[in-house]
């Protein structure tokens, strides 16, 4: 590929019309990174499901016909990225799409969205979780949170108290499934802890969970590289949890992978931008249900990406 080639990502995720998540986040973020985002909708929602009511249209029955036209056009992509998948059939459709469209130069980025805070989402049966493991095996980059890492490896979840050794073992087990890079995201640590808790068990889980979800403490992203080396990137936790922050994070990581940037730097860029979005959203008193107002700070991301693309 020449230097003038504009890179393209096939982004497979749902569309939520209101609330800033999934494709309505990924499209502008990837555009800001200089990448053409080509959406493949898995479902269409009026708004995300954190609101009391919503409209939902399952797109499963249309996905194969949609992708078939891309095959007829002989389209090729520099990246294929996946978000929330709502059924075993959708997971299989995505695996077929990867086999159809992946070339030796295509980066496959899988965000194995299955759960959070120690629980699988209601739609995710044990069989769906096993199928997600098959999809992970096709990835070049996989970005599970701690809950999803536990589901993939059969570990018991804990809010914090993870030692570096435990996290490294988890990452290596996931890497053994097939992906090159494993990025375990958002590992929480105690607000007052400067170092890592070396395997300390939870003694007051309710208090710890409350503190973890507050504005204190820190978050660490774990990056296991294809050569077996591992990085632990730690940053101060800010603000309240908001919908769509995971989509912002995974979109930037996917963009960095497709642009050929150093992936640990891409993870650092993603963590920085999510933090910036949360701080600005809190400053503007944006309701939590409305996600993060990334649009206001998008010029900052564009400036950083332009320097990298020069």
DOMARNU-757896 format. One line per 2 residues: number of its first residue (from 0); their letters; for each residue x, y, z of C-alpha. Coordinates in Angstrom, 2 decimals. Layout:
BEGIN
NUM	a	X Y Z  ...;
END
This chain:
BEGIN
0	xx	0.00 0.00 0.00  1.31 3.44 -0.88;
2	xx	1.52 6.35 1.52  -1.44 8.07 -0.16;
4	xx	-3.77 5.14 0.48  -6.63 6.11 2.82;
6	xx	-7.22 3.23 5.13  -10.65 1.69 5.61;
8	xx	-12.21 -0.22 8.49  -15.31 -2.41 8.26;
10	xx	-16.88 -1.65 11.64  -19.42 -4.23 12.77;
12	xx	-21.62 -2.91 15.57  -25.09 -1.62 16.38;
14	xx	-26.43 1.88 15.69  -27.98 3.74 18.62;
16	xx	-29.54 7.00 17.48  -29.22 8.72 20.86;
18	xx	-26.81 8.35 23.76  -23.40 8.33 22.05;
20	xx	-22.33 4.71 21.79  -21.41 2.02 19.25;
22	xx	-21.34 3.19 15.60  -22.38 6.76 16.37;
24	xx	-19.11 6.98 18.33  -16.90 4.86 16.06;
26	xx	-17.65 6.69 12.79  -16.57 10.20 13.92;
28	xx	-13.64 8.90 15.99  -12.18 6.90 13.11;
30	xx	-12.85 9.76 10.69  -10.86 12.06 13.00;
32	xx	-8.00 9.55 12.77  -8.02 9.80 8.98;
34	xx	-9.72 6.43 8.43  -12.82 5.69 6.37;
36	xx	-15.30 3.89 8.61  -17.56 1.48 6.70;
38	xx	-20.37 0.41 9.05  -22.00 -3.00 9.18;
40	xx	-25.07 -2.62 11.43  -25.98 -5.54 13.66;
42	xx	-29.09 -3.82 15.00  -30.69 -0.39 15.06;
44	xx	-31.85 1.25 18.28  -33.54 4.57 18.91;
46	xx	-31.24 5.04 21.93  -29.07 2.80 24.08;
48	xx	-30.70 0.48 26.59  -29.64 2.51 29.62;
50	xx	-32.77 4.61 29.03  -36.18 3.45 30.36;
52	xx	-37.55 2.73 26.85  -36.11 2.10 23.40;
54	xx	-36.91 0.94 19.88  -34.92 -2.07 18.65;
56	xx	-34.64 -3.63 15.20  -32.51 -6.77 14.92;
58	xx	-30.50 -6.68 11.69  -29.29 -10.30 11.77;
60	xx	-31.45 -11.47 8.86  -30.10 -8.66 6.66;
62	xx	-26.39 -8.89 7.53  -25.50 -11.68 5.10;
64	xx	-27.22 -9.98 2.13  -25.55 -6.69 3.10;
66	xx	-22.10 -8.28 3.19  -22.76 -10.25 0.00;
68	xx	-22.92 -6.98 -1.97  -19.50 -6.03 -0.60;
70	xx	-18.20 -9.41 -1.81  -19.68 -8.81 -5.27;
72	xx	-17.91 -5.44 -5.35  -14.67 -7.16 -4.31;
74	xx	-14.17 -4.64 -1.52  -11.09 -4.88 0.66;
76	xx	-10.43 -3.37 4.06  -7.34 -2.52 6.06;
78	xx	-9.21 -3.41 9.22  -12.23 -5.36 10.40;
80	xx	-13.47 -4.39 13.87  -16.29 -5.91 15.89;
82	xx	-18.41 -4.56 18.74  -21.53 -5.89 20.44;
84	xx	-22.96 -9.03 18.83  -26.40 -10.14 19.90;
86	xx	-26.58 -13.84 19.01  -24.62 -16.95 18.08;
88	xx	-25.71 -16.45 14.49  -24.27 -12.94 14.40;
90	xx	-20.96 -14.23 15.76  -20.87 -16.83 12.98;
92	xx	-21.74 -14.22 10.33  -18.85 -12.07 11.56;
94	xx	-16.43 -15.01 11.49  -17.52 -15.73 7.89;
96	xx	-17.01 -12.05 7.00  -13.48 -12.13 8.41;
98	xx	-12.70 -15.18 6.30  -14.19 -13.49 3.24;
100	xx	-12.55 -10.07 3.55  -9.32 -10.56 5.47;
102	xx	-6.09 -10.28 3.48  -2.52 -10.64 4.78;
104	xx	-2.54 -6.85 5.40  -5.91 -6.69 7.19;
106	xx	-5.95 -6.07 10.93  -8.81 -7.79 12.78;
108	xx	-9.74 -6.06 16.04  -12.24 -7.82 18.29;
110	xx	-13.85 -6.11 21.27  -15.43 -9.19 22.89;
112	xx	-18.35 -7.37 24.50  -19.92 -9.90 26.85;
114	xx	-20.28 -8.24 30.25  -18.99 -5.86 32.88;
116	xx	-18.64 -5.57 36.66  -18.29 -9.33 37.03;
118	xx	-21.48 -10.31 35.20  -22.22 -11.46 31.67;
120	xx	-24.93 -9.48 29.89  -28.34 -11.12 30.01;
122	xx	-28.26 -12.06 26.31  -24.95 -13.89 26.66;
124	xx	-25.48 -17.58 27.29  -22.54 -19.91 28.07;
126	xx	-22.70 -21.15 24.45  -22.47 -17.57 23.13;
128	xx	-19.44 -16.97 25.34  -17.79 -20.08 23.86;
130	xx	-18.58 -18.82 20.37  -16.98 -15.49 21.27;
132	xx	-13.84 -17.44 22.12  -13.82 -18.75 18.55;
134	xx	-14.12 -15.20 17.21  -11.25 -14.07 19.47;
136	xx	-9.07 -16.74 17.88  -9.31 -14.87 14.55;
138	xx	-8.22 -11.50 15.98  -4.95 -9.65 15.59;
140	xx	-5.93 -7.40 18.51  -8.45 -8.23 21.23;
142	xx	-9.63 -5.73 23.88  -11.53 -7.45 26.72;
144	xx	-12.29 -5.75 30.01  -11.52 -7.69 33.19;
146	xx	-14.98 -9.32 33.28  -14.61 -10.50 29.68;
148	xx	-11.08 -11.71 30.36  -12.47 -13.81 33.20;
150	xx	-15.23 -15.20 30.97  -12.75 -16.09 28.23;
152	xx	-10.37 -17.85 30.63  -12.84 -19.31 33.14;
154	xx	-11.53 -17.22 36.04  -13.46 -15.92 39.02;
156	xx	-13.99 -12.16 38.83  -12.89 -9.70 41.50;
158	xx	-13.34 -5.93 41.44  -9.70 -5.41 42.28;
160	xx	-6.82 -7.07 44.08  -5.35 -8.36 40.80;
162	xx	-1.61 -8.90 40.89  0.56 -8.32 37.83;
164	xx	1.25 -12.03 37.74  -2.48 -12.87 37.62;
166	xx	-3.15 -10.35 34.87  -0.18 -11.56 32.85;
168	xx	-1.38 -15.15 33.15  -4.87 -14.11 32.01;
170	xx	-3.46 -12.20 29.03  -1.22 -15.10 28.01;
172	xx	-4.14 -17.55 28.16  -6.15 -15.27 25.87;
174	xx	-3.17 -14.85 23.53  -2.86 -18.65 23.34;
176	xx	-6.33 -18.66 21.74  -4.89 -16.94 18.67;
178	xx	-4.70 -13.13 18.84  -1.41 -11.27 18.56;
180	xx	-2.06 -8.32 20.88  -4.14 -8.70 24.03;
182	xx	-5.27 -5.48 25.71  -7.06 -6.00 29.04;
184	xx	-8.78 -2.72 29.78  -9.79 -0.78 32.85;
186	xx	-8.29 -2.84 35.67  -9.31 -1.01 38.86;
188	xx	-7.08 -0.55 41.89  -7.64 0.80 45.38;
190	xx	-7.84 4.58 45.69  -4.97 4.77 48.21;
192	xx	-2.74 2.10 46.73  0.44 3.28 45.06;
194	xx	1.61 -0.17 44.09  -0.14 -3.31 42.98;
196	xx	-2.08 -5.46 45.38  -0.31 -8.79 45.20;
198	xx	-3.29 -11.06 45.08  -5.08 -9.60 48.09;
200	xx	-8.61 -10.92 48.29  -11.67 -8.70 48.63;
202	xx	-12.72 -8.39 52.26  -15.41 -5.78 51.91;
204	xx	-16.75 -6.22 48.40  -19.62 -3.72 48.65;
206	xx	-17.37 -0.93 49.89  -14.70 -1.74 47.31;
208	xx	-17.17 -1.81 44.43  -18.59 1.55 45.51;
210	xx	-15.11 3.07 45.65  -14.08 1.52 42.34;
212	xx	-17.05 3.14 40.60  -16.31 6.52 42.14;
214	xx	-13.91 9.14 40.92  -10.93 8.00 43.05;
216	xx	-8.37 5.31 42.40  -6.68 4.37 39.16;
218	xx	-7.22 2.26 36.08  -4.62 0.11 34.36;
220	xx	-4.55 -1.24 30.84  -2.51 -4.38 30.28;
222	xx	-0.89 -4.84 26.85  0.57 -8.21 25.90;
224	xx	2.50 -7.96 22.63  3.01 -10.66 20.00;
226	xx	6.66 -11.03 21.06  5.55 -11.94 24.58;
228	xx	6.56 -8.70 26.30  3.99 -6.97 28.46;
230	xx	3.21 -3.37 29.42  1.13 -2.05 32.32;
232	xx	-0.19 1.46 31.64  -1.74 3.16 34.64;
234	xx	-3.72 6.40 34.83  -5.79 8.25 37.42;
236	xx	-9.48 7.50 37.31  -11.71 10.53 36.82;
238	xx	-15.42 11.27 36.90  -18.30 8.85 36.68;
240	xx	-18.77 5.85 34.44  -20.60 6.78 31.26;
242	xx	-22.03 4.84 28.30  -19.87 4.81 25.21;
244	xx	-16.45 5.21 26.82  -15.56 1.65 25.85;
246	xx	-16.58 2.41 22.26  -14.36 5.51 22.24;
248	xx	-11.45 3.48 23.61  -11.80 0.50 21.28;
250	xx	-12.30 2.73 18.22  -9.02 4.55 18.87;
252	xx	-7.17 1.27 19.46  -8.63 -0.12 16.21;
254	xx	-7.62 3.04 14.36  -4.09 2.87 15.73;
256	xx	-3.77 -0.77 14.67  -4.97 -0.02 11.13;
258	xx	-2.71 3.04 10.82  0.26 0.87 11.77;
260	xx	1.09 2.95 14.84  2.81 1.46 17.88;
262	xx	-0.11 -0.24 19.63  0.95 0.54 23.23;
264	xx	0.97 4.20 22.16  -2.49 3.69 20.65;
266	xx	-3.73 2.35 24.00  -2.20 5.36 25.78;
268	xx	-3.84 7.70 23.26  -7.20 6.00 23.82;
270	xx	-6.93 6.24 27.62  -5.93 9.91 27.40;
272	xx	-8.85 10.78 25.13  -11.43 8.90 27.21;
274	xx	-10.22 10.73 30.31  -10.43 14.06 28.45;
276	xx	-13.99 13.25 27.31  -15.14 12.36 30.83;
278	xx	-13.63 15.49 32.36  -15.24 17.73 29.74;
280	xx	-18.61 15.96 30.08  -18.57 16.44 33.85;
282	xx	-17.54 20.08 33.47  -20.46 20.70 31.10;
284	xx	-22.82 18.73 33.39  -23.80 16.36 30.60;
286	xx	-26.23 13.74 31.99  -24.51 10.39 32.45;
288	xx	-27.10 8.67 30.23  -26.01 10.93 27.35;
290	xx	-22.53 9.45 27.32  -19.42 11.58 26.75;
292	xx	-19.42 14.76 24.69  -16.41 13.67 22.65;
294	xx	-17.41 16.06 19.86  -16.25 19.06 21.89;
296	xx	-12.72 17.69 22.36  -12.41 15.89 19.01;
298	xx	-10.10 18.65 17.65  -7.54 17.59 20.29;
300	xx	-7.57 14.03 18.96  -7.31 15.29 15.37;
302	xx	-4.23 17.37 16.26  -2.45 14.40 17.84;
304	xx	-3.35 12.08 14.98  -2.23 14.61 12.36;
306	xx	1.22 14.70 13.97  1.42 10.91 13.76;
308	xx	0.22 10.82 10.15  2.80 13.35 8.89;
END
